[in-house]
């Protein structure tokens, strides 16, 4: 899932070299943290958070086979 978030984020931002994705696993829960440059934060979040919601939806759909709860946090 980490790679999926990284590919999506790098396609959205102007500075793809500054995209850093980390993941933390605790049992059946996983938290994926997405770090982007401050100037690219609006592009990743989108108007009214629509792009952020779309990223979370794609990740949840991809993780449904693994039966794991994944949260994506944009830091």
PyMOL Python script that loads the backbone (N, CA, C, O; Angstrom):
from pymol import cmd

cmd.read_pdbstr("""\
ATOM      1  N   UNK A   1       0.811  -1.195   0.000  1.00  0.00           N
ATOM      2  CA  UNK A   1       0.000   0.000   0.000  1.00  0.00           C
ATOM      3  C   UNK A   1       0.855   1.260   0.000  1.00  0.00           C
ATOM      4  O   UNK A   1       0.472   2.292  -0.553  1.00  0.00           O
ATOM      5  N   UNK A   2       2.014   1.155   0.628  1.00  0.00           N
ATOM      6  CA  UNK A   2       2.926   2.298   0.692  1.00  0.00           C
ATOM      7  C   UNK A   2       3.304   2.759  -0.715  1.00  0.00           C
ATOM      8  O   UNK A   2       3.345   3.957  -0.994  1.00  0.00           O
ATOM      9  N   UNK A   3       3.576   1.811  -1.583  1.00  0.00           N
ATOM     10  CA  UNK A   3       3.970   2.135  -2.954  1.00  0.00           C
ATOM     11  C   UNK A   3       2.819   2.794  -3.712  1.00  0.00           C
ATOM     12  O   UNK A   3       3.043   3.714  -4.499  1.00  0.00           O
ATOM     13  N   UNK A   4       1.605   2.338  -3.484  1.00  0.00           N
ATOM     14  CA  UNK A   4       0.434   2.899  -4.150  1.00  0.00           C
ATOM     15  C   UNK A   4       0.261   4.371  -3.793  1.00  0.00           C
ATOM     16  O   UNK A   4       0.049   5.208  -4.670  1.00  0.00           O
ATOM     17  N   UNK A   5       0.353   4.682  -2.510  1.00  0.00           N
ATOM     18  CA  UNK A   5       0.219   6.072  -2.056  1.00  0.00           C
ATOM     19  C   UNK A   5       1.342   6.925  -2.633  1.00  0.00           C
ATOM     20  O   UNK A   5       1.115   8.066  -3.034  1.00  0.00           O
ATOM     21  N   UNK A   6       2.545   6.376  -2.676  1.00  0.00           N
ATOM     22  CA  UNK A   6       3.690   7.115  -3.201  1.00  0.00           C
ATOM     23  C   UNK A   6       3.518   7.434  -4.681  1.00  0.00           C
ATOM     24  O   UNK A   6       3.816   8.551  -5.103  1.00  0.00           O
ATOM     25  N   UNK A   7       3.050   6.492  -5.469  1.00  0.00           N
ATOM     26  CA  UNK A   7       2.832   6.710  -6.903  1.00  0.00           C
ATOM     27  C   UNK A   7       1.767   7.772  -7.137  1.00  0.00           C
ATOM     28  O   UNK A   7       1.937   8.652  -7.980  1.00  0.00           O
ATOM     29  N   UNK A   8       0.675   7.691  -6.394  1.00  0.00           N
ATOM     30  CA  UNK A   8      -0.405   8.669  -6.548  1.00  0.00           C
ATOM     31  C   UNK A   8       0.083  10.064  -6.174  1.00  0.00           C
ATOM     32  O   UNK A   8      -0.176  11.030  -6.892  1.00  0.00           O
ATOM     33  N   UNK A   9       0.792  10.169  -5.047  1.00  0.00           N
ATOM     34  CA  UNK A   9       1.248  11.474  -4.566  1.00  0.00           C
ATOM     35  C   UNK A   9       2.260  12.093  -5.522  1.00  0.00           C
ATOM     36  O   UNK A   9       2.201  13.293  -5.789  1.00  0.00           O
ATOM     37  N   UNK A  10       3.180  11.296  -6.036  1.00  0.00           N
ATOM     38  CA  UNK A  10       4.198  11.836  -6.941  1.00  0.00           C
ATOM     39  C   UNK A  10       3.580  12.338  -8.246  1.00  0.00           C
ATOM     40  O   UNK A  10       4.116  13.249  -8.877  1.00  0.00           O
ATOM     41  N   UNK A  11       2.464  11.751  -8.648  1.00  0.00           N
ATOM     42  CA  UNK A  11       1.790  12.200  -9.864  1.00  0.00           C
ATOM     43  C   UNK A  11       1.072  13.535  -9.647  1.00  0.00           C
ATOM     44  O   UNK A  11       0.821  14.261 -10.609  1.00  0.00           O
ATOM     45  N   UNK A  12       0.746  13.861  -8.415  1.00  0.00           N
ATOM     46  CA  UNK A  12      -0.023  15.067  -8.123  1.00  0.00           C
ATOM     47  C   UNK A  12       0.829  16.313  -7.864  1.00  0.00           C
ATOM     48  O   UNK A  12       0.394  17.428  -8.154  1.00  0.00           O
ATOM     49  N   UNK A  13       2.025  16.135  -7.326  1.00  0.00           N
ATOM     50  CA  UNK A  13       2.794  17.271  -6.825  1.00  0.00           C
ATOM     51  C   UNK A  13       3.785  17.820  -7.851  1.00  0.00           C
ATOM     52  O   UNK A  13       4.092  17.171  -8.851  1.00  0.00           O
ATOM     53  N   UNK A  14       4.281  19.041  -7.577  1.00  0.00           N
ATOM     54  CA  UNK A  14       5.307  19.656  -8.417  1.00  0.00           C
ATOM     55  C   UNK A  14       6.708  19.191  -8.029  1.00  0.00           C
ATOM     56  O   UNK A  14       7.610  19.179  -8.866  1.00  0.00           O
ATOM     57  N   UNK A  15       6.894  18.811  -6.773  1.00  0.00           N
ATOM     58  CA  UNK A  15       8.199  18.372  -6.270  1.00  0.00           C
ATOM     59  C   UNK A  15       8.140  16.898  -5.859  1.00  0.00           C
ATOM     60  O   UNK A  15       8.046  16.596  -4.670  1.00  0.00           O
ATOM     61  N   UNK A  16       8.194  15.982  -6.822  1.00  0.00           N
ATOM     62  CA  UNK A  16       8.059  14.559  -6.469  1.00  0.00           C
ATOM     63  C   UNK A  16       9.226  14.022  -5.646  1.00  0.00           C
ATOM     64  O   UNK A  16       9.097  12.983  -4.999  1.00  0.00           O
ATOM     65  N   UNK A  17      10.372  14.720  -5.663  1.00  0.00           N
ATOM     66  CA  UNK A  17      11.510  14.260  -4.876  1.00  0.00           C
ATOM     67  C   UNK A  17      11.288  14.443  -3.374  1.00  0.00           C
ATOM     68  O   UNK A  17      11.948  13.792  -2.565  1.00  0.00           O
ATOM     69  N   UNK A  18      10.374  15.317  -3.007  1.00  0.00           N
ATOM     70  CA  UNK A  18      10.123  15.594  -1.595  1.00  0.00           C
ATOM     71  C   UNK A  18       8.981  14.766  -1.014  1.00  0.00           C
ATOM     72  O   UNK A  18       8.582  14.981   0.131  1.00  0.00           O
ATOM     73  N   UNK A  19       8.459  13.832  -1.783  1.00  0.00           N
ATOM     74  CA  UNK A  19       7.391  12.959  -1.291  1.00  0.00           C
ATOM     75  C   UNK A  19       8.020  11.830  -0.480  1.00  0.00           C
ATOM     76  O   UNK A  19       8.878  11.098  -0.973  1.00  0.00           O
ATOM     77  N   UNK A  20       7.579  11.701   0.771  1.00  0.00           N
ATOM     78  CA  UNK A  20       8.063  10.636   1.645  1.00  0.00           C
ATOM     79  C   UNK A  20       6.847   9.926   2.223  1.00  0.00           C
ATOM     80  O   UNK A  20       5.948  10.563   2.773  1.00  0.00           O
ATOM     81  N   UNK A  21       6.828   8.607   2.096  1.00  0.00           N
ATOM     82  CA  UNK A  21       5.721   7.813   2.609  1.00  0.00           C
ATOM     83  C   UNK A  21       6.279   6.822   3.626  1.00  0.00           C
ATOM     84  O   UNK A  21       7.246   6.114   3.344  1.00  0.00           O
ATOM     85  N   UNK A  22       5.670   6.775   4.804  1.00  0.00           N
ATOM     86  CA  UNK A  22       6.074   5.808   5.820  1.00  0.00           C
ATOM     87  C   UNK A  22       4.838   5.083   6.317  1.00  0.00           C
ATOM     88  O   UNK A  22       3.726   5.606   6.256  1.00  0.00           O
ATOM     89  N   UNK A  23       5.049   3.868   6.812  1.00  0.00           N
ATOM     90  CA  UNK A  23       3.910   3.100   7.310  1.00  0.00           C
ATOM     91  C   UNK A  23       4.228   2.518   8.681  1.00  0.00           C
ATOM     92  O   UNK A  23       5.363   2.142   8.973  1.00  0.00           O
ATOM     93  N   UNK A  24       3.198   2.454   9.510  1.00  0.00           N
ATOM     94  CA  UNK A  24       3.305   1.891  10.843  1.00  0.00           C
ATOM     95  C   UNK A  24       2.214   0.840  10.990  1.00  0.00           C
ATOM     96  O   UNK A  24       1.045   1.114  10.716  1.00  0.00           O
ATOM     97  N   UNK A  25       2.584  -0.342  11.415  1.00  0.00           N
ATOM     98  CA  UNK A  25       1.618  -1.423  11.556  1.00  0.00           C
ATOM     99  C   UNK A  25       1.459  -1.788  13.024  1.00  0.00           C
ATOM    100  O   UNK A  25       2.439  -1.977  13.745  1.00  0.00           O
ATOM    101  N   UNK A  26       0.210  -1.883  13.450  1.00  0.00           N
ATOM    102  CA  UNK A  26      -0.114  -2.304  14.804  1.00  0.00           C
ATOM    103  C   UNK A  26      -1.228  -3.335  14.716  1.00  0.00           C
ATOM    104  O   UNK A  26      -2.401  -2.970  14.646  1.00  0.00           O
ATOM    105  N   UNK A  27      -0.887  -4.592  14.719  1.00  0.00           N
ATOM    106  CA  UNK A  27      -1.892  -5.645  14.602  1.00  0.00           C
ATOM    107  C   UNK A  27      -2.547  -5.623  13.236  1.00  0.00           C
ATOM    108  O   UNK A  27      -1.871  -5.779  12.218  1.00  0.00           O
ATOM    109  N   UNK A  28      -3.875  -5.429  13.204  1.00  0.00           N
ATOM    110  CA  UNK A  28      -4.603  -5.383  11.934  1.00  0.00           C
ATOM    111  C   UNK A  28      -4.808  -3.949  11.449  1.00  0.00           C
ATOM    112  O   UNK A  28      -5.522  -3.719  10.473  1.00  0.00           O
ATOM    113  N   UNK A  29      -4.193  -2.999  12.118  1.00  0.00           N
ATOM    114  CA  UNK A  29      -4.310  -1.594  11.732  1.00  0.00           C
ATOM    115  C   UNK A  29      -2.985  -1.105  11.169  1.00  0.00           C
ATOM    116  O   UNK A  29      -1.918  -1.417  11.697  1.00  0.00           O
ATOM    117  N   UNK A  30      -3.068  -0.337  10.092  1.00  0.00           N
ATOM    118  CA  UNK A  30      -1.886   0.238   9.479  1.00  0.00           C
ATOM    119  C   UNK A  30      -2.142   1.720   9.248  1.00  0.00           C
ATOM    120  O   UNK A  30      -3.219   2.117   8.803  1.00  0.00           O
ATOM    121  N   UNK A  31      -1.129   2.536   9.558  1.00  0.00           N
ATOM    122  CA  UNK A  31      -1.210   3.970   9.317  1.00  0.00           C
ATOM    123  C   UNK A  31      -0.140   4.322   8.297  1.00  0.00           C
ATOM    124  O   UNK A  31       1.042   4.049   8.504  1.00  0.00           O
ATOM    125  N   UNK A  32      -0.559   4.926   7.199  1.00  0.00           N
ATOM    126  CA  UNK A  32       0.369   5.369   6.168  1.00  0.00           C
ATOM    127  C   UNK A  32       0.445   6.884   6.261  1.00  0.00           C
ATOM    128  O   UNK A  32      -0.564   7.578   6.131  1.00  0.00           O
ATOM    129  N   UNK A  33       1.659   7.392   6.489  1.00  0.00           N
ATOM    130  CA  UNK A  33       1.868   8.832   6.597  1.00  0.00           C
ATOM    131  C   UNK A  33       2.480   9.347   5.307  1.00  0.00           C
ATOM    132  O   UNK A  33       3.479   8.815   4.823  1.00  0.00           O
ATOM    133  N   UNK A  34       1.876  10.376   4.762  1.00  0.00           N
ATOM    134  CA  UNK A  34       2.336  10.987   3.522  1.00  0.00           C
ATOM    135  C   UNK A  34       2.880  12.370   3.830  1.00  0.00           C
ATOM    136  O   UNK A  34       2.154  13.239   4.313  1.00  0.00           O
ATOM    137  N   UNK A  35       4.169  12.571   3.547  1.00  0.00           N
ATOM    138  CA  UNK A  35       4.821  13.861   3.762  1.00  0.00           C
ATOM    139  C   UNK A  35       5.118  14.461   2.396  1.00  0.00           C
ATOM    140  O   UNK A  35       5.746  13.819   1.554  1.00  0.00           O
ATOM    141  N   UNK A  36       4.666  15.694   2.175  1.00  0.00           N
ATOM    142  CA  UNK A  36       4.942  16.407   0.929  1.00  0.00           C
ATOM    143  C   UNK A  36       5.468  17.798   1.271  1.00  0.00           C
ATOM    144  O   UNK A  36       5.383  18.234   2.419  1.00  0.00           O
ATOM    145  N   UNK A  37       6.010  18.490   0.275  1.00  0.00           N
ATOM    146  CA  UNK A  37       6.485  19.854   0.471  1.00  0.00           C
ATOM    147  C   UNK A  37       5.300  20.751   0.839  1.00  0.00           C
ATOM    148  O   UNK A  37       4.164  20.487   0.445  1.00  0.00           O
ATOM    149  N   UNK A  38       5.575  21.796   1.587  1.00  0.00           N
ATOM    150  CA  UNK A  38       4.515  22.704   2.031  1.00  0.00           C
ATOM    151  C   UNK A  38       3.784  23.337   0.846  1.00  0.00           C
ATOM    152  O   UNK A  38       2.580  23.587   0.918  1.00  0.00           O
ATOM    153  N   UNK A  39       4.502  23.593  -0.228  1.00  0.00           N
ATOM    154  CA  UNK A  39       3.873  24.214  -1.396  1.00  0.00           C
ATOM    155  C   UNK A  39       2.952  23.244  -2.135  1.00  0.00           C
ATOM    156  O   UNK A  39       2.091  23.678  -2.900  1.00  0.00           O
ATOM    157  N   UNK A  40       3.118  21.948  -1.921  1.00  0.00           N
ATOM    158  CA  UNK A  40       2.299  20.940  -2.595  1.00  0.00           C
ATOM    159  C   UNK A  40       1.150  20.420  -1.732  1.00  0.00           C
ATOM    160  O   UNK A  40       0.370  19.580  -2.180  1.00  0.00           O
ATOM    161  N   UNK A  41       1.046  20.908  -0.516  1.00  0.00           N
ATOM    162  CA  UNK A  41       0.030  20.396   0.394  1.00  0.00           C
ATOM    163  C   UNK A  41      -1.382  20.580  -0.159  1.00  0.00           C
ATOM    164  O   UNK A  41      -2.212  19.680  -0.041  1.00  0.00           O
ATOM    165  N   UNK A  42      -1.658  21.721  -0.755  1.00  0.00           N
ATOM    166  CA  UNK A  42      -2.986  21.979  -1.308  1.00  0.00           C
ATOM    167  C   UNK A  42      -3.330  21.060  -2.469  1.00  0.00           C
ATOM    168  O   UNK A  42      -4.494  20.707  -2.661  1.00  0.00           O
ATOM    169  N   UNK A  43      -2.329  20.674  -3.239  1.00  0.00           N
ATOM    170  CA  UNK A  43      -2.577  19.786  -4.378  1.00  0.00           C
ATOM    171  C   UNK A  43      -2.918  18.382  -3.926  1.00  0.00           C
ATOM    172  O   UNK A  43      -3.684  17.683  -4.590  1.00  0.00           O
ATOM    173  N   UNK A  44      -2.356  17.961  -2.803  1.00  0.00           N
ATOM    174  CA  UNK A  44      -2.627  16.621  -2.298  1.00  0.00           C
ATOM    175  C   UNK A  44      -3.965  16.574  -1.566  1.00  0.00           C
ATOM    176  O   UNK A  44      -4.664  15.561  -1.605  1.00  0.00           O
ATOM    177  N   UNK A  45      -4.318  17.664  -0.904  1.00  0.00           N
ATOM    178  CA  UNK A  45      -5.583  17.703  -0.161  1.00  0.00           C
ATOM    179  C   UNK A  45      -6.743  18.015  -1.094  1.00  0.00           C
ATOM    180  O   UNK A  45      -7.791  17.376  -1.003  1.00  0.00           O
ATOM    181  N   UNK A  46      -6.579  18.976  -1.981  1.00  0.00           N
ATOM    182  CA  UNK A  46      -7.643  19.335  -2.916  1.00  0.00           C
ATOM    183  C   UNK A  46      -8.694  20.224  -2.287  1.00  0.00           C
ATOM    184  O   UNK A  46      -8.687  20.457  -1.078  1.00  0.00           O
ATOM    185  N   UNK A  47      -9.595  20.717  -3.114  1.00  0.00           N
ATOM    186  CA  UNK A  47     -10.673  21.574  -2.616  1.00  0.00           C
ATOM    187  C   UNK A  47     -11.606  20.753  -1.738  1.00  0.00           C
ATOM    188  O   UNK A  47     -12.097  19.697  -2.139  1.00  0.00           O
ATOM    189  N   UNK A  48     -11.838  21.254  -0.549  1.00  0.00           N
ATOM    190  CA  UNK A  48     -12.697  20.611   0.443  1.00  0.00           C
ATOM    191  C   UNK A  48     -12.256  19.177   0.736  1.00  0.00           C
ATOM    192  O   UNK A  48     -13.070  18.350   1.149  1.00  0.00           O
ATOM    193  N   UNK A  49     -10.976  18.880   0.526  1.00  0.00           N
ATOM    194  CA  UNK A  49     -10.435  17.565   0.854  1.00  0.00           C
ATOM    195  C   UNK A  49     -10.812  16.451  -0.103  1.00  0.00           C
ATOM    196  O   UNK A  49     -10.704  15.275   0.245  1.00  0.00           O
ATOM    197  N   UNK A  50     -11.249  16.798  -1.293  1.00  0.00           N
ATOM    198  CA  UNK A  50     -11.723  15.777  -2.226  1.00  0.00           C
ATOM    199  C   UNK A  50     -10.622  14.834  -2.689  1.00  0.00           C
ATOM    200  O   UNK A  50     -10.848  13.629  -2.801  1.00  0.00           O
ATOM    201  N   UNK A  51      -9.435  15.366  -2.958  1.00  0.00           N
ATOM    202  CA  UNK A  51      -8.348  14.499  -3.436  1.00  0.00           C
ATOM    203  C   UNK A  51      -7.880  13.587  -2.306  1.00  0.00           C
ATOM    204  O   UNK A  51      -7.601  12.409  -2.531  1.00  0.00           O
ATOM    205  N   UNK A  52      -7.795  14.126  -1.097  1.00  0.00           N
ATOM    206  CA  UNK A  52      -7.407  13.312   0.054  1.00  0.00           C
ATOM    207  C   UNK A  52      -8.415  12.184   0.270  1.00  0.00           C
ATOM    208  O   UNK A  52      -8.022  11.049   0.538  1.00  0.00           O
ATOM    209  N   UNK A  53      -9.697  12.482   0.159  1.00  0.00           N
ATOM    210  CA  UNK A  53     -10.729  11.453   0.297  1.00  0.00           C
ATOM    211  C   UNK A  53     -10.604  10.395  -0.791  1.00  0.00           C
ATOM    212  O   UNK A  53     -10.794   9.206  -0.535  1.00  0.00           O
ATOM    213  N   UNK A  54     -10.283  10.836  -2.014  1.00  0.00           N
ATOM    214  CA  UNK A  54     -10.130   9.890  -3.122  1.00  0.00           C
ATOM    215  C   UNK A  54      -8.937   8.964  -2.890  1.00  0.00           C
ATOM    216  O   UNK A  54      -9.018   7.765  -3.159  1.00  0.00           O
ATOM    217  N   UNK A  55      -7.837   9.514  -2.394  1.00  0.00           N
ATOM    218  CA  UNK A  55      -6.665   8.686  -2.095  1.00  0.00           C
ATOM    219  C   UNK A  55      -7.014   7.652  -1.032  1.00  0.00           C
ATOM    220  O   UNK A  55      -6.659   6.480  -1.152  1.00  0.00           O
ATOM    221  N   UNK A  56      -7.708   8.096   0.004  1.00  0.00           N
ATOM    222  CA  UNK A  56      -8.104   7.163   1.071  1.00  0.00           C
ATOM    223  C   UNK A  56      -9.044   6.083   0.549  1.00  0.00           C
ATOM    224  O   UNK A  56      -8.941   4.926   0.954  1.00  0.00           O
ATOM    225  N   UNK A  57      -9.955   6.447  -0.340  1.00  0.00           N
ATOM    226  CA  UNK A  57     -10.888   5.467  -0.904  1.00  0.00           C
ATOM    227  C   UNK A  57     -10.168   4.418  -1.734  1.00  0.00           C
ATOM    228  O   UNK A  57     -10.476   3.230  -1.639  1.00  0.00           O
ATOM    229  N   UNK A  58      -9.212   4.849  -2.548  1.00  0.00           N
ATOM    230  CA  UNK A  58      -8.457   3.912  -3.377  1.00  0.00           C
ATOM    231  C   UNK A  58      -7.655   2.952  -2.509  1.00  0.00           C
ATOM    232  O   UNK A  58      -7.603   1.755  -2.788  1.00  0.00           O
ATOM    233  N   UNK A  59      -7.035   3.471  -1.464  1.00  0.00           N
ATOM    234  CA  UNK A  59      -6.241   2.620  -0.580  1.00  0.00           C
ATOM    235  C   UNK A  59      -7.125   1.640   0.173  1.00  0.00           C
ATOM    236  O   UNK A  59      -6.757   0.475   0.324  1.00  0.00           O
ATOM    237  N   UNK A  60      -8.278   2.083   0.646  1.00  0.00           N
ATOM    238  CA  UNK A  60      -9.195   1.177   1.341  1.00  0.00           C
ATOM    239  C   UNK A  60      -9.711   0.084   0.417  1.00  0.00           C
ATOM    240  O   UNK A  60      -9.854  -1.065   0.834  1.00  0.00           O
ATOM    241  N   UNK A  61      -9.991   0.435  -0.835  1.00  0.00           N
ATOM    242  CA  UNK A  61     -10.454  -0.563  -1.792  1.00  0.00           C
ATOM    243  C   UNK A  61      -9.351  -1.581  -2.085  1.00  0.00           C
ATOM    244  O   UNK A  61      -9.620  -2.777  -2.192  1.00  0.00           O
ATOM    245  N   UNK A  62      -8.135  -1.116  -2.211  1.00  0.00           N
ATOM    246  CA  UNK A  62      -7.018  -2.016  -2.488  1.00  0.00           C
ATOM    247  C   UNK A  62      -6.698  -2.900  -1.287  1.00  0.00           C
ATOM    248  O   UNK A  62      -6.210  -4.018  -1.454  1.00  0.00           O
ATOM    249  N   UNK A  63      -6.965  -2.413  -0.088  1.00  0.00           N
ATOM    250  CA  UNK A  63      -6.634  -3.185   1.110  1.00  0.00           C
ATOM    251  C   UNK A  63      -7.763  -4.117   1.549  1.00  0.00           C
ATOM    252  O   UNK A  63      -7.589  -4.872   2.506  1.00  0.00           O
ATOM    253  N   UNK A  64      -8.889  -4.084   0.889  1.00  0.00           N
ATOM    254  CA  UNK A  64     -10.025  -4.909   1.323  1.00  0.00           C
ATOM    255  C   UNK A  64      -9.730  -6.405   1.200  1.00  0.00           C
ATOM    256  O   UNK A  64     -10.278  -7.203   1.960  1.00  0.00           O
ATOM    257  N   UNK A  65      -8.887  -6.786   0.269  1.00  0.00           N
ATOM    258  CA  UNK A  65      -8.530  -8.199   0.120  1.00  0.00           C
ATOM    259  C   UNK A  65      -7.675  -8.685   1.288  1.00  0.00           C
ATOM    260  O   UNK A  65      -7.759  -9.847   1.686  1.00  0.00           O
ATOM    261  N   UNK A  66      -6.854  -7.793   1.831  1.00  0.00           N
ATOM    262  CA  UNK A  66      -5.936  -8.173   2.900  1.00  0.00           C
ATOM    263  C   UNK A  66      -6.590  -8.164   4.278  1.00  0.00           C
ATOM    264  O   UNK A  66      -5.977  -8.592   5.255  1.00  0.00           O
ATOM    265  N   UNK A  67      -7.824  -7.683   4.365  1.00  0.00           N
ATOM    266  CA  UNK A  67      -8.562  -7.597   5.626  1.00  0.00           C
ATOM    267  C   UNK A  67      -7.774  -6.847   6.691  1.00  0.00           C
ATOM    268  O   UNK A  67      -7.621  -7.300   7.826  1.00  0.00           O
ATOM    269  N   UNK A  68      -7.280  -5.680   6.280  1.00  0.00           N
ATOM    270  CA  UNK A  68      -6.507  -4.814   7.165  1.00  0.00           C
ATOM    271  C   UNK A  68      -7.145  -3.434   7.140  1.00  0.00           C
ATOM    272  O   UNK A  68      -7.621  -2.998   6.092  1.00  0.00           O
ATOM    273  N   UNK A  69      -7.164  -2.744   8.258  1.00  0.00           N
ATOM    274  CA  UNK A  69      -7.666  -1.375   8.309  1.00  0.00           C
ATOM    275  C   UNK A  69      -6.504  -0.426   8.059  1.00  0.00           C
ATOM    276  O   UNK A  69      -5.520  -0.427   8.797  1.00  0.00           O
ATOM    277  N   UNK A  70      -6.625   0.385   7.011  1.00  0.00           N
ATOM    278  CA  UNK A  70      -5.560   1.306   6.655  1.00  0.00           C
ATOM    279  C   UNK A  70      -6.068   2.731   6.727  1.00  0.00           C
ATOM    280  O   UNK A  70      -7.119   3.055   6.173  1.00  0.00           O
ATOM    281  N   UNK A  71      -5.318   3.579   7.411  1.00  0.00           N
ATOM    282  CA  UNK A  71      -5.611   4.999   7.486  1.00  0.00           C
ATOM    283  C   UNK A  71      -4.479   5.744   6.794  1.00  0.00           C
ATOM    284  O   UNK A  71      -3.307   5.429   7.002  1.00  0.00           O
ATOM    285  N   UNK A  72      -4.825   6.734   5.969  1.00  0.00           N
ATOM    286  CA  UNK A  72      -3.830   7.560   5.309  1.00  0.00           C
ATOM    287  C   UNK A  72      -3.864   8.923   5.958  1.00  0.00           C
ATOM    288  O   UNK A  72      -4.903   9.582   5.993  1.00  0.00           O
ATOM    289  N   UNK A  73      -2.710   9.346   6.476  1.00  0.00           N
ATOM    290  CA  UNK A  73      -2.586  10.660   7.100  1.00  0.00           C
ATOM    291  C   UNK A  73      -1.651  11.514   6.270  1.00  0.00           C
ATOM    292  O   UNK A  73      -0.549  11.088   5.926  1.00  0.00           O
ATOM    293  N   UNK A  74      -2.088  12.714   5.952  1.00  0.00           N
ATOM    294  CA  UNK A  74      -1.258  13.655   5.197  1.00  0.00           C
ATOM    295  C   UNK A  74      -0.642  14.609   6.209  1.00  0.00           C
ATOM    296  O   UNK A  74      -1.343  15.370   6.876  1.00  0.00           O
ATOM    297  N   UNK A  75       0.672  14.555   6.312  1.00  0.00           N
ATOM    298  CA  UNK A  75       1.393  15.327   7.327  1.00  0.00           C
ATOM    299  C   UNK A  75       2.093  16.493   6.690  1.00  0.00           C
ATOM    300  O   UNK A  75       2.757  17.266   7.380  1.00  0.00           O
TER     301      UNK A  75
END
""", "prot")
cmd.dss("prot")
cmd.show_as("cartoon", "prot")
cmd.util.cbc("prot")
cmd.orient("prot")
